[in-house]
Amino acid sequence: MDAEQLREYGHRMVDFIADYYKSIESFPVLSQVKPGYLTELLPESAPNDPECLQDIFDDILQKIIPGITHWQSPDYFAYFPSNSSTAGFLGEMLSAGLNIVGFSWVTSPAATELEVIVLDWLAKMLKLPNQFLSTGKGGGVIQGTASEAILVVLLAARDKILRKVGKKSLEKLVVYASDQTHSALQKHARVLVPDIAGIFPENLRVLKTDLTSNYALSLEVVSEAISSDLSAGLIPFLYVGTTSSAAVDPISELGKLAKAFNMWFHIDAAYAGSACICPEYRHYIDGVEEADSFGMNAHKWFLTNFDCSVLWVQASQENAVVDFKDWQIPLGRRFRSLKLWLVLRLYGVANLQSYIRNHIRLAEQFEQLITSDSRFEVVAPRTFSLVCFRLIPPPNDQDNGYKLNHGLLDAVNSSGKIFLSHTVLSGNFILRFAVGAPLTEDRHIKTAWQVPLSDFASLDRIDIKPIHYILLSFRRGLNLAKLIPNSKHSSANETTVNVELEDSGTLLSRHGASRPALGRITTTLMNKSVDRKTWDCPRNPKNY
């Protein structure tokens, strides 16, 4: 590597990335390309001769950026956040520059020892019990993702129980999890667990939750499932925590139950664990001392670039040094602790706490906007920075608003203005609004509130039903409306509908005419396909 070329190219790359962040709001949040788009834009084979860096920058802008979903956009509210920061970026750059493969202590002592120290720092910030620290014969290790951490925990729990009951009992081992648990566990059950861990997929118990417990797992449900399996001659050996609605399970009680049955208890706090560095949220992991392992993703909500999933275990570490190759699935490993170290040092605990609190404040703002509008409902308590909500369906809706909210999600995401994801709670299709992008401010929350309404005016993907709710966008505001087919004026090729405004006694037309009667707008839908139409409302607010 030529040091001067690295200096020149490195400066240009940093400038390119900085410019990207300055203009990130100009891009559609969700990529709008079709599958296979890039094959048509790039050559079929690699270049024979070197190309200049500027040509590559041009290709990135013209061909790669359009195919990017912008996870760092301030209008990104899908899934859970995946934070980036200046400190995290610098740590990632330094790790790439040093480029060590630290699978054992001797391959780079600093890589192993810094990871031990930094994870002890973070454990103390979370006020984890001493048995999770390196000084307490436990310790932390950085995995790539929560999926890897769960698989590592599953294998450790399996080996621990088989040492007691014998290897021939493998087929009897049972894993328990909430139906809110990270999807990685069910993926492991289908794909990895049978092949790597040997656990039968049918021995994964996904236990149901509901609104009565705010989607936290009921202790009675777990007890009944364990008792039933014991009666059948099976061996309960592992319980794993929650994700979908950010529900918080009764940790202390579940931990005691797990100990009573000699089970491994793993807490998956991949997203919300970061919030527990704030004293006012620390109580959500009270009872962590009952756990055998605890995980959180620093790359989600802790300003540490992906990938950095932290796993602490209560382990008996007898060796003078740690070889982290024995704490993970792969052999090789990157110097990931550098970026977490830089995040902790460049920001400090106080600023990280403020960062978390600000996102929770912004989520509370969005929740207030939802609850202030009778057309919507919040469907699960907001504990951290995730709001689960839906558009309330009309009475006697056949699928209880499933298609209605699915259509709303599609309209919002296809607009490119914001990006949301969904979950299913109690059989209902629910929209998830997760605040956590580093650049998100108050103004983005206000805009996001308007978008889910206004963009539902894109009706081309909505099937005509006997009665269907739509959202129409007006110049001054937004109105919920019923879409009612008018059989008297319909023909084989056309379906005429009346749009009945629920909350306006004004006839809204392109001319802004007003009438005292309940407003109706009639439009024609050719072949049951609806073009986007926007009616202007009267300029005089009294007429609206």
Steps between C-alpha positions, in 0.01 A plus 500: 500500500635839400462737796467815288241344270307392810517857632370644172229240440406493867438876507288474186298211643438687826384802298272277295342348812465840668323634190271197506393579855442866413265399218347186654154655533480548123487125437193274529542325835397163359672407176260519205688268262376169362675163558785448256543870422876497560568216256385727220733781610831324570727305263485121491865465605765687701720760324832380368674831570474735799229764500521844657340574837282780360334258256424273794352791697280582200379140483424500872283809462324390183471124551554404864329780695163446322511141628567602861239511774631785713517363853667820624232728358320709764176374340587135557260351758492132397607187691735625769771761439850414381707789628798663339708779648824686447662303783368168370614583147849594619524178700392300196759680289773428753398134523514470120837674490660273761321199349590245767338157540476471877373149557737441794688715749838443336378612153456854640497535879356853483196381306409242764579715801326814371185295437508366856549847647244683284230240565568527872450878465169449324389238752564750780299765314210253492565407863524133413587274794863416563464146362473648148832685530841359420598560863212278607605202286240589239541750223386644171573426138409690183302293251398610153124503560239400757434195281857381556473575872180294532660208316808515723279504808293210370811289445638587845169415665476174306848386601440592863181293529639207299796472737243433769241283323715332234538554125228247417244744642557754224168425334317582824632855540241779479548874439244760612443850367229763480322555168660847522852356500761588237419326170855365501398236752232355273741521205754305704232246587422441132850515355796518738378330814433156345834500314729674748337458840304182433184637666181375333300791343182359652659547843491878471209632705380842380279618785213738429469847646216752481396850598391397849867476595611775255652221290738400776513129567279369778672297768200265507529428127867407538435285807223309324716435193792376710277276712339353190839419344632349822193275515580387146854405603665797328777722642451879516842664462484856358281811510559806279356863539291748259512733195191575285315760710790579741305331778693431820458154649489451880873432517539425869209256517600322179858475621394336824274262309787407268727428796235283661502279190877521443449692174732750335342847506606742223386864486496641147500879546636564150314829455384624840811400693663829398230697683594331825813714534250770609414460871129555436488197264740270684212337695385328179787254540458451874547130558787473249699333778277196443613472136775280361560736209403849389527657155458844342589643160725802529448543125127560544457797733847571640671696221728208412518404134382155398602236597537501879273266696609465862445177693580455869504159665552361844791273417775328690814645346797314644763592239737791549400641160182493290493358148181642352498241222352271766217745574355519147408292193771623254872466560612839368381829647537873437627767738144617574567627850685802352180667381318440829804637685497816287124544550537481878798736506391760244142530632515398865222350710308825553467576129400142419227520763375829351499343155276214618268734690454726199382213281254389767372860518451505121315168508274639771421795269396264223293295743315817606423581137357152451287509813368848416338368181197276548567325169811331642584299808817406686482124542779432748644712780800709393782424739803627309513661153274256313136589426269222379184638342237441233221665308172390660292298251130562438253289702462139389809517280562145379871489582492752786705755312773266375480607134423858595817539704704295257391743229591793720847357559554437128388852411726658759809296412459528124492878536865493610431776753527279806548129562295298749480129575224285646426218738196289584355529851200292604442420133488868398725670246686770693730781385824551692654845535849466650687822577876457518681645199775737619384787274130490593363826643159636605422615147537147364243373748248764388562416136470129568159558657375673186642243258307191620181700439567690181669222309202275540342711224701277262211265440627299205576197715175492698227258397147634495293346779133557590622755755866593521675773690743719313693811584472799271758777488372856487697819466419606853475171678401134500174314525401140556231389254285201415524363147149385401429339159201657327329214318247728326765673295744212448555297186702197395810710435454766762432507870362827630551572867392762747760622747327591824697728727461399861580828665405772257167645394665666203496392139861522395563541131758652275305828520477502876119519507341450838163356598350435841411138431733209569773529243520253216743469218436271209776370279529223243735210541591343167528122521515525878830682471522834673717785384634731768262792542533800728213740556574857602316622805354853529750762605255632757544279810137561589399308190710199592 
